[in-house]
Amino acid sequence: MNSKEKKPVMTEEDIMKLLDSCYEKCLNGIPKVSPSVEELANDYLKKHRTTEEACRAMLKNQIAKCTTSGVVTGFGGFITMPVAILANVGSVIYVQMRMIACVAYMADYELDSDQTQTFIYACLAGVAVNGLLKQAGIKIGVKFTNGLIKKIPGKVLTKINQKVGFRFITKFGTKGIVNLGKLLPGVGAIVGGGLDLVETKIIAERAYKWFFKGDFSVKDQNGEDMIEIDDIS
C-alpha cells in the first residue's frame, strides 16, 4: 500500500453496525438518558390536539436541543459503539435518528419492520428513494403508508442501505465529518457554529415530508440535493 494512501475511516459494514446500534437504542431508550421513541411520541401526542401539531412541536424541540452544546452531556458512555467513533458524532446521529423515528411512529409506521428502518436510514443520510419505488412498482403518487412500505422487496432495501453506507463514508471523511458533529474537546459537546442546527432542520423537514406527506421528491424543500439511486439490478 502506498504510504500516502489514506486508509478509510470506516467501511460500509461499520456504518451499518453503527446505525443498527443507534436504531436499537432509539426504539428501547437509554436508561437515565432518554426515553424510547414510543414514549417520546406519546408524550407529545397527549399534549396536542392533532398528530401533525404534536409532530411539529416535537421537531421544533429536537432542533432546539441540537443547538445546545450540553445536549449530550452524560452521553459519553451511553452508547457502546460497535465501531470506533467519536462520541459526539455518534450522539448527533442518535439524536437525529430518534427524531426521524418519532415522526415515522406518529405517522403510523411500524418501527420494527425492515422497510421502515431502512427508510429512516435513508432519510437520515439524504438518499433519494423515489426512483427505486417506481421501479419496484410502488405507487408514490398517492400518500405513502405503512401498508405500501411493507410491499417493498428486499433487493430494494439492500440497494438503499448500500447507498446509505456510501453516503456516510463520505460524511466521515476529513472534510465531511464536521457535518455530523464539530470536533470539540471533551465528550458531549455537539454544536459549534450552527452546523448541526442547519443539518437537523433539513432532516426534520425531510422526515415530515416523507412520512406524513408521502413526498419522496429528489430535492428537499430548501433545495438540498440528495443521492439518487439509479437502478436495483
C-alpha positions in Angstrom: 0.0 0.0 0.0 1.3 3.5 -0.9 2.3 5.3 2.3 0.5 8.3 1.1 -2.7 6.4 0.5 -5.2 7.1 3.3 -6.9 4.2 4.9 -10.7 4.6 5.0 -12.0 5.8 8.4 -14.9 3.3 8.3 -16.3 0.7 6.0 -19.9 0.4 4.8 -20.3 -2.6 7.2 -19.0 -0.4 10.1 -21.5 2.3 9.2 -24.4 -0.2 9.2 -23.3 -1.6 12.6 -23.3 2.0 13.9 -26.7 2.8 12.5 -28.2 -0.5 13.8 -26.8 0.1 17.3 -28.3 3.6 17.3 -31.6 2.4 16.0 -31.9 -0.3 18.7 -31.3 2.3 21.3 -33.9 4.7 19.7 -36.5 2.0 20.0 -35.7 0.9 23.5 -34.4 4.1 25.0 -31.4 4.6 27.2 -31.9 4.3 31.0 -31.5 7.6 32.8 -30.6 9.3 29.5 -33.5 9.2 27.0 -37.0 7.6 26.7 -37.9 5.2 23.9 -39.3 6.6 20.6 -42.7 5.4 21.6 -42.6 7.1 24.9 -41.3 10.3 23.4 -44.0 10.4 20.7 -46.9 9.6 23.1 -45.8 12.4 25.4 -46.2 14.9 22.6 -49.4 13.3 21.3 -51.1 13.7 24.7 -50.3 17.4 24.8 -51.6 18.4 21.3 -54.9 18.3 19.5 -53.7 16.7 16.3 -50.9 14.3 15.3 -49.5 16.9 13.0 -49.3 19.5 15.7 -47.6 17.0 18.0 -45.1 16.1 15.3 -44.3 19.7 14.6 -43.8 20.5 18.3 -41.5 17.5 18.7 -39.4 18.5 15.7 -39.1 22.1 16.9 -37.9 20.9 20.3 -35.4 18.4 18.9 -34.0 21.1 16.6 -33.6 23.4 19.6 -31.8 20.6 21.5 -29.3 20.3 18.7 -28.3 24.0 19.3 -27.4 23.3 22.9 -23.8 22.3 23.4 -24.8 20.3 26.5 -27.5 18.2 24.8 -25.4 15.1 25.1 -23.8 15.8 28.4 -23.6 12.4 30.1 -23.9 10.6 26.7 -20.1 9.8 26.7 -20.7 6.2 27.7 -24.3 6.0 26.8 -23.7 4.1 23.5 -21.2 1.3 23.4 -20.4 1.7 19.8 -19.7 -1.4 17.7 -17.1 0.6 15.9 -14.5 3.2 16.9 -16.1 6.6 16.5 -16.0 10.0 18.2 -18.7 10.2 20.9 -20.1 13.5 19.8 -20.5 12.2 16.2 -22.4 9.1 17.4 -24.5 11.3 19.7 -25.6 13.6 16.8 -26.6 10.5 14.7 -28.6 9.2 17.6 -30.5 12.4 18.3 -31.3 12.9 14.6 -32.3 9.3 14.1 -34.6 9.3 17.1 -36.2 12.4 15.7 -36.9 10.7 12.4 -38.1 7.5 14.1 -40.5 9.6 16.2 -42.0 11.2 13.1 -42.4 7.7 11.5 -44.1 6.4 14.6 -46.5 9.3 14.7 -47.4 8.7 11.1 -48.3 5.1 11.9 -45.3 3.3 10.5 -44.2 0.1 12.2 -40.7 0.8 13.6 -39.8 -2.9 13.9 -40.1 -3.5 10.2 -37.0 -3.7 8.0 -38.6 -1.4 5.5 -39.3 1.4 7.9 -35.8 1.0 9.4 -34.2 1.3 6.0 -36.3 4.4 5.2 -35.3 6.1 8.4 -31.6 5.5 7.5 -32.2 6.9 4.0 -33.9 9.9 5.5 -31.0 10.5 7.9 -28.4 10.1 5.1 -30.3 12.1 2.4 -30.7 9.2 0.0 -33.4 9.6 -2.6 -35.8 6.6 -2.9 -38.5 7.7 -5.3 -36.8 6.2 -8.4 -36.4 2.8 -6.7 -40.0 2.8 -5.6 -41.2 3.4 -9.1 -39.1 0.6 -10.4 -40.4 -1.8 -7.7 -44.0 -0.9 -8.9 -44.8 1.0 -5.7 -47.2 3.9 -6.4 -45.8 7.2 -5.0 -48.4 9.5 -6.5 -50.7 8.7 -3.5 -49.9 9.1 0.2 -47.3 6.6 1.1 -48.5 4.5 4.0 -47.3 1.7 6.3 -49.2 -0.7 4.1 -47.3 0.3 1.0 -43.9 0.3 2.6 -44.4 -3.4 3.5 -44.6 -4.2 -0.2 -41.0 -3.0 -0.8 -38.9 -6.0 -1.7 -35.6 -6.9 0.0 -33.4 -6.1 -3.0 -34.6 -2.5 -2.9 -33.8 -2.3 0.8 -30.4 -3.7 0.1 -29.7 -1.1 -2.6 -30.9 1.7 -0.3 -28.7 0.5 2.5 -25.7 0.4 0.2 -26.2 4.0 -0.7 -26.7 5.0 2.9 -23.4 3.3 3.8 -21.6 5.1 0.9 -23.1 8.5 1.9 -22.0 8.2 5.5 -18.5 7.1 4.5 -18.2 10.4 2.6 -19.5 12.3 5.6 -16.9 10.7 7.9 -14.1 11.9 5.6 -11.7 14.5 6.9 -13.7 17.4 5.4 -17.2 15.9 5.8 -17.1 14.9 9.5 -18.0 18.5 10.6 -21.4 18.0 9.1 -22.2 15.4 11.7 -20.6 16.9 14.8 -18.0 19.6 15.3 -14.8 18.2 16.8 -14.8 19.9 20.2 -12.5 18.9 23.1 -14.3 16.8 25.8 -17.1 14.3 25.5 -20.6 15.6 25.0 -20.3 18.9 23.1 -22.1 18.6 19.8 -22.7 22.0 18.3 -20.5 24.9 17.3 -21.1 27.4 14.6 -24.7 26.1 13.9 -23.6 23.2 11.7 -25.8 20.7 13.4 -28.7 23.2 13.6 -28.7 23.5 9.8 -28.5 19.8 9.1 -31.0 18.9 11.7 -33.5 21.4 10.3 -33.0 19.8 6.8 -33.5 16.3 8.2 -36.6 17.3 10.2 -38.3 18.8 7.1 -37.4 15.7 5.1 -38.8 13.3 7.7 -42.1 15.2 7.9 -42.3 15.4 4.1 -41.5 11.7 3.7 -43.6 10.1 6.4 -46.5 12.5 6.7 -46.8 13.7 3.1 -45.6 10.7 1.2 -43.4 13.0 -0.9 -40.1 11.4 -1.9 -39.0 14.1 -4.4 -35.3 14.2 -5.0 -34.8 17.7 -3.7 -35.8 18.9 -0.3 -38.0 22.0 0.1 -34.8 24.0 0.7 -33.3 22.8 -2.5 -30.7 20.4 -1.0 -29.7 17.6 -3.4 -29.9 14.0 -2.3 -28.1 11.0 -3.7 -30.2 9.3 -6.4 -30.2 5.5 -6.8 -30.1 4.6 -10.5 -31.4 1.0 -10.5 -32.0 -2.1 -8.5 -30.3 -4.6 -10.8 
